[in-house]
Amino acid sequence: MTSTGSHPTPGWFDISTPDASRARRFYQELFGWTVNTIDETYALIDGDGDRPAGGIGQAGPGSPYTGIVVYFTVDDVEAALASAESLGGSRVMEPAATPLGRIAVFADPDGNHVGLVSH
């Protein structure tokens, strides 16, 4: 699997919750995050420079997961996802294009949700 740099590192986080408004307020007050609400379902968390560091989204009945998922930066989301599956992981969210790059989510053999992102 190829990655940006010698080893994949966290490049994004996502908090998916049944009450996104409450979660935005909670983390904004707890950590002093600047929260930029896109709409009632998603908000971006400011990072260093001009790139956001993560987001908080509204989980609904069709959401692939709830909770916090860390996205690791890789060169090729599809290849990394295939590699995870060959090692015993299972696909949770199909690769998708976003304004930040391609993303996907898998569950590791213990059921932990892990994200992949390519910029």
Secondary structure as a PSIPRED ss2 file (coil, helix, strand):
# PSIPRED VFORMAT (PSIPRED V4.0)

   1 M C   1.000  0.000  0.000
   2 T C   1.000  0.000  0.000
   3 S E   0.000  0.000  1.000
   4 T C   1.000  0.000  0.000
   5 G C   1.000  0.000  0.000
   6 S C   1.000  0.000  0.000
   7 H C   1.000  0.000  0.000
   8 P C   1.000  0.000  0.000
   9 T C   1.000  0.000  0.000
  10 P E   0.000  0.000  1.000
  11 G E   0.000  0.000  1.000
  12 W E   0.000  0.000  1.000
  13 F E   0.000  0.000  1.000
  14 D E   0.000  0.000  1.000
  15 I E   0.000  0.000  1.000
  16 S E   0.000  0.000  1.000
  17 T E   0.000  0.000  1.000
  18 P C   1.000  0.000  0.000
  19 D C   1.000  0.000  0.000
  20 A H   0.000  1.000  0.000
  21 S H   0.000  1.000  0.000
  22 R H   0.000  1.000  0.000
  23 A H   0.000  1.000  0.000
  24 R H   0.000  1.000  0.000
  25 R H   0.000  1.000  0.000
  26 F H   0.000  1.000  0.000
  27 Y H   0.000  1.000  0.000
  28 Q H   0.000  1.000  0.000
  29 E H   0.000  1.000  0.000
  30 L H   0.000  1.000  0.000
  31 F H   0.000  1.000  0.000
  32 G C   1.000  0.000  0.000
  33 W C   1.000  0.000  0.000
  34 T C   1.000  0.000  0.000
  35 V E   0.000  0.000  1.000
  36 N E   0.000  0.000  1.000
  37 T E   0.000  0.000  1.000
  38 I E   0.000  0.000  1.000
  39 D E   0.000  0.000  1.000
  40 E C   1.000  0.000  0.000
  41 T C   1.000  0.000  0.000
  42 Y E   0.000  0.000  1.000
  43 A E   0.000  0.000  1.000
  44 L E   0.000  0.000  1.000
  45 I E   0.000  0.000  1.000
  46 D E   0.000  0.000  1.000
  47 G C   1.000  0.000  0.000
  48 D C   1.000  0.000  0.000
  49 G C   1.000  0.000  0.000
  50 D C   1.000  0.000  0.000
  51 R C   1.000  0.000  0.000
  52 P E   0.000  0.000  1.000
  53 A E   0.000  0.000  1.000
  54 G E   0.000  0.000  1.000
  55 G E   0.000  0.000  1.000
  56 I E   0.000  0.000  1.000
  57 G E   0.000  0.000  1.000
  58 Q E   0.000  0.000  1.000
  59 A C   1.000  0.000  0.000
  60 G C   1.000  0.000  0.000
  61 P C   1.000  0.000  0.000
  62 G C   1.000  0.000  0.000
  63 S C   1.000  0.000  0.000
  64 P C   1.000  0.000  0.000
  65 Y C   1.000  0.000  0.000
  66 T C   1.000  0.000  0.000
  67 G E   0.000  0.000  1.000
  68 I E   0.000  0.000  1.000
  69 V E   0.000  0.000  1.000
  70 V E   0.000  0.000  1.000
  71 Y E   0.000  0.000  1.000
  72 F E   0.000  0.000  1.000
  73 T E   0.000  0.000  1.000
  74 V E   0.000  0.000  1.000
  75 D C   1.000  0.000  0.000
  76 D C   1.000  0.000  0.000
  77 V H   0.000  1.000  0.000
  78 E H   0.000  1.000  0.000
  79 A H   0.000  1.000  0.000
  80 A H   0.000  1.000  0.000
  81 L H   0.000  1.000  0.000
  82 A H   0.000  1.000  0.000
  83 S H   0.000  1.000  0.000
  84 A H   0.000  1.000  0.000
  85 E H   0.000  1.000  0.000
  86 S H   0.000  1.000  0.000
  87 L C   1.000  0.000  0.000
  88 G C   1.000  0.000  0.000
  89 G C   1.000  0.000  0.000
  90 S E   0.000  0.000  1.000
  91 R E   0.000  0.000  1.000
  92 V E   0.000  0.000  1.000
  93 M E   0.000  0.000  1.000
  94 E E   0.000  0.000  1.000
  95 P E   0.000  0.000  1.000
  96 A E   0.000  0.000  1.000
  97 A E   0.000  0.000  1.000
  98 T E   0.000  0.000  1.000
  99 P C   1.000  0.000  0.000
 100 L C   1.000  0.000  0.000
 101 G E   0.000  0.000  1.000
 102 R E   0.000  0.000  1.000
 103 I E   0.000  0.000  1.000
 104 A E   0.000  0.000  1.000
 105 V E   0.000  0.000  1.000
 106 F E   0.000  0.000  1.000
 107 A E   0.000  0.000  1.000
 108 D C   1.000  0.000  0.000
 109 P C   1.000  0.000  0.000
 110 D C   1.000  0.000  0.000
 111 G C   1.000  0.000  0.000
 112 N C   1.000  0.000  0.000
 113 H E   0.000  0.000  1.000
 114 V E   0.000  0.000  1.000
 115 G E   0.000  0.000  1.000
 116 L E   0.000  0.000  1.000
 117 V E   0.000  0.000  1.000
 118 S E   0.000  0.000  1.000
 119 H C   1.000  0.000  0.000
